[in-house]
Amino acid sequence: MTALLNPNMNLDGLVYFFAAIMLGPAILLAIIGALLLKKNKKAAKVFFILAAVYLIVSLGICGALLA
């Protein structure tokens, strides 16, 4: 039980995990949108909008958890 209450715990992995959840899918959607830009502009625009919306929502939720 004392291992759970140790004040010298290293929680860097948890911060990296939240950062990956916060930024990873938005970056992936933006890359997919950039790849589709020349072939299908409408689909690329949808991916860019999804990336922006995901980034705004995740920065609000995960950013509040990290703060």
HELIX and SHEET records of a PDB file:
HELIX    1   1 ASP A   12  LEU A   36  1                                  25    
HELIX    2   2 LYS A   41  LEU A   66  1                                  26    
END                                                                             
